[in-house]
Every structure is written in structure tokens, then in C-alpha cells.
């Protein structure tokens, strides 16, 4: 089955939408990408592209752009948040040589995906806010915020946490607050700092930091458990002092980073169920629209990239009727497993005494006896190549 000249309409020009649009257009499809904003921009901070996501970018012809835009992480270090001493160092360069674990700004990932979509012939339409999707007939109907309607041949929902297409396929399910909030910020970085991800762990809170953009910038994500509800949004400004107070018992290194923060964004972490139905008649969802995840395994963007490749491949090989079913069957178990593993990481980072000291002792001992064991727990994530090696 070829996708030559088959028309697809994709909702949302984030990581999932740009990637699937490119993957389809490179197979000959005619793709229209609808974005609600007036420009392609990304207000996020840093993200991590692990080997499984990098494989997709290379297969899309974006490998050189990824290398140019990112730093290769050398290690992940788990740190005691209070004393600042190292609990465990996972040596990515030695234990996973040549696979590439990339640190980059989200805006830079969006830029390189946008370039790839343009080169593949994707038509981008801005200011297209879709308020409702009707999939009750063979031609899905889209209703814009201005009340304009359009019918399309096949619609793909890459429209994130509040996906209109997910709601059309599954109904509306209210997420629940995890009693955790996260701050994100970037600060200037001292040149020459190691390209390492640091996770500073404390009771009921943790902070992750790593360098970006050639080592000129440092990304910070800080998570705190709290009872009060916070709106589920990436775009709530907060006072940097609130973040400093939440981590005032952490060590000098963290304090130095937080003192340098001038602008910070806050968002509440909500847990959404993995969607039961990923597809309907001439309609399918992917990325956060299908399986939102908490940010504790750094796999949100990577799962979106994997989804994009698998969906385009299934549609190309099996057609518009059988392809969506095969796509969900190929992706649902893996994505649900990653979501569950991310939930577990949140608990592990936030242990309180006496479990905290016991767990840290076990990590130190394990790191001394079997240095690669902790990292090998994630082989099932990082070694998974949905492209079958096409990006090598």
C-alpha cells in the first residue's frame, strides 16, 4: 500500500504532529498540519532525546540536525539533595557507547522538526484552533473556534493533553491531580561544565538539571509534593522565591542554581489514563493525546517520535482501515509500561526516612559492585528501535 497523494489532516504542530506529518509526507502523502498559534514556537525548556527517539529522527533524515542542536549526555548522576554528595553515577558514554543520549532545548527540537516537515512538503496552516471534532461519519468534521467547519479525509490528533480528537473517540475523562507541582526554568551556565544530567533527591521533592545549547544554558525542573491544586498548564508564571523556599534545605550547588533564576514557570502534574481507543473511522491519535505521561523518565517526546514512525509505517503497509488497528496494537502496551515506570520514578525520588537512607545505601552498594546494573534496567526503553535500524 502506498500513501501517494492520500490526504491527511494533522491537528497540532508539536513534536508528535511535526514528526508524523514528516513521516507521512516522506511516504508520498499530502499532509495539512493545523496549528492554533500564530507561529510555530515553543515556550518549554530542555528535554532529553534518548536512543529510541534519536533513531526516529535519524530515519527521518534529521540526524545531522539533532547532533548540531544538542549536547551528548555523558552520564546521569543521582545526588543526595541535602548533602550534595553523589549516590550513583550511570556512565552513559561507557555503558551505552555510540547510541547517543541528547540534551537539547525544546524550541530547537521543534525548529529541526519544522525544517524537516517543510522539506517533505507538509502544508502548515496557522491560527487554526479546532474546538470540536465529529468522527461519526466517514469524513471527520472539524469545527474551528470561529465556527468554521471543514470535512477531511483522515484526521490525526497530535493535539496534546486536551485533545479534541481523543475526547471524540473516548469521551471526556477528568484527570486527577498527583499532589505534585513542577517548576521549570533556564539559567546561564558556566562554560566547561560536564554534559551530565543531575537528579538531586529529597523528601517529597527533587530537582533535575543539565546543560543545553553548547553548555551556555542550564535547564532546571524542580518538583514538589503539595496538597493544593494547581491548574494543568505549561504557562503559569510563578515567583522564583517560591521555588527557592521549596528547596531551601538543599545543598549549596542547588542553591546557587536557584539564585540565578529570574523567570520561572509552574505547572500542576496530573495523571491521565492511557486512552482506550486510539482510532476510529479515518481518525487516530498519538503522543500525549493517546498516552500522557509524567515527566520522570524523560520519555514524552521520545514516545511521540516512536508513535509517529509506527503510525506512518502501519498506514503505508496496511492501509487506512487495518493500519490504525495495527498501530494501536504495536504501541499500547509499550506506552502504558513507560507511563507506569515514570510513575514509579516519582516515588523513588521522593522517599522519606528511614526508607530514603536505606535506598541510597543500596544504590551506592549496587553502583560499586555492578556499575551498569541500574542503567540496564532501562534497556527495554533505550534499545527499542521502531525504525528497524533505518536511521543507522
C-alpha positions, -999 to +999 in steps of 0.1 A: +000+000+000+014+034-009+003+067+006+009+085-026-014+116-028-036+104+001-047+134+021-042+137+059-050+165+083-029+166+114-040+186+145-012+202+165+023+213+154+042+200+184+067+171+185+041+144+176+024+165+149+055+176+131+071+142+133+040+123+119+035+149+092+070+145+081+069+107+082+037+106+061+048+132+036+081+114+030+059+084+020+041+105-006+011+116+014-004+151+011-004+165+046-020+196+060-009+205+095-032+227+116-017+248+144-038+270+167-010+295+173+000+324+150+036+310+147+055+278+155+071+285+188+079+266+219+079+281+254+093+249+270+128+245+283+150+214+280+143+178+271+162+146+266+162+125+234+172+090+243+185+065+217+150+052+209+138+087+199+171+096+182+166+065+159+134+080+146+150+115+140+178+098+121+154+078+100+136+110+091+168+124+078+173+147+108+203+131+124+228+158+115+204+185+127+199+166+160+237+164+165+241+201+157+214+212+181+222+190+211+247+180+236+256+143+241+249+134+277+279+116+293+262+104+325+232+106+348+241+113+384+217+107+413+226+131+442+216+135+478+197+168+477+207+179+512+244+170+515+250+173+477+271+140+476+267+115+448+246+085+454+250+068+420+266+077+386+253+060+355+280+063+328+262+067+295+293+072+275+309+039+287+279+017+292+259+028+260+287+038+236+277+052+203+239+053+210+236+089+218+216+104+246+209+140+236+202+171+257+185+200+238+161+229+241+126+220+232+125+250+209+155+236+190+138+202+185+107+220+172+128+240+148+145+210+133+113+191+130+097+221+113+126+222+089+121+185+082+083+190+076+089+219+052+114+198+032+089+170+030+062+192+016+039+195+046+014+224+043+013+243+076-018+264+084-016+287+114-044+302+136-064+270+132-078+264+167-101+234+165-128+233+192-146+202+182-141+170+161-170+149+149-160+113+138-195+099+134-192+098+096-167+086+071-154+121+067-144+136+100-157+171+106-136+198+123-152+229+139-129+259+145-131+285+173-146+309+148-174+284+140-160+274+106-164+238+096-143+216+073-146+179+064-114+160+059-105+126+046-084+114+075-076+132+107-047+126+131-049+141+166-015+153+178-032+179+199-018+170+233-033+166+268-066+183+260-070+166+226-104+172+210-100+141+189-092+119+220-124+132+235-144+124+204-130+088+204-132+082+241-154+107+258-141+131+284-123+117+314-113+141+341-076+137+351-066+137+387-040+158+405-010+138+416-003+162+445+028+173+427+038+205+410+068+213+389+088+245+382+108+249+350+134+275+343+167+281+324+197+299+337+231+309+322+256+282+326+293+283+333+312+271+302+330+238+305+305+221+328+301+184+322+273+173+299+256+153+327+220+150+340+219+156+378+189+144+399+190+159+434+167+139+456+150+149+488+120+141+509+089+148+489+108+167+462+136+165+436+154+188+412+168+178+378+193+199+359+215+196+328+233+219+303+218+230+269+229+248+238+266+241+237+268+244+275+258+281+276+224+274+293+213+252+322+178+236+323+161+232+357+130+212+365+120+211+402+092+190+416+075+193+450+047+174+466+018+195+478-019+192+485-032+224+469-045+221+433-026+239+405-040+245+371-028+220+345-008+243+323+027+249+310+022+287+310+017+298+346+044+322+358+055+320+394+077+339+417+112+323+418+113+328+455+085+302+458+109+276+442+138+287+464+118+283+495+107+248+485+143+238+481+159+259+509+172+228+527+191+215+496+228+219+492+249+249+480+251+237+444+213+237+440+210+270+460+234+286+435+214+275+405+181+287+421+196+321+430+203+326+393+166+320+383+148+352+372+118+337+353+101+305+363+070+286+351+049+264+373+026+236+363+005+210+381+012+174+374-020+155+365-023+118+357-044+109+327-053+073+318-039+058+286-067+061+261-088+030+254-095+039+218-066+053+197-085+052+165-119+054+148-132+057+112-105+077+094-092+091+127-063+083+150-044+099+180-008+098+191+016+112+216+002+129+246-033+127+231-031+089+235-008+084+265+001+114+286+030+107+310+045+123+340+080+138+332+101+114+354+116+092+327+121+119+300+101+098+275+072+121+265+089+134+233+105+100+226+072+082+227+057+108+204+086+102+179+081+064+181+043+068+176+048+090+146+071+064+128+049+034+137+017+051+126+031+062+093+045+028+087+013+009+096-008+032+074+017+028+045+019-010+048-017-019+058-039+009+046-063+033+062-086+006+076-062-020+091-033+004+097-047+022+127-056-011+145-021-024+139-006+009+152-025+007+185-017-029+189+020-022+183+022+008+207-004+005+235+014-020+258+048-003+255+035+032+261+014+021+291+045+004+306+066+035+302+038+056+318+038+033+347+076+033+350+075+071+351+050+070+380+074+047+399+104+070+394+084+099+411+080+077+442+117+067+442+130+102+440+108+114+469+115+088+496+114+099+532+134+085+562+141+057+570+134+043+535+154+071+519+187+063+537+183+026+530+175+031+493+205+054+489+228+028+506+215+002+483+222+024+452+257+031+464+265-005+470+250-016+437+270+011+419+302-002+434+295-039+428+277-038+394+282-003+379+260-010+349+231-027+366+210+004+373+212+016+338+205-018+323+170-016+339+162+008+311+175-013+282+139-022+272+133+016+266+165+027+250+173-003+229+139-003+212+142+009+176+109+012+158+126+020+125+143-014+123+177+003+120+168+026+091+184+056+108+218+039+114 
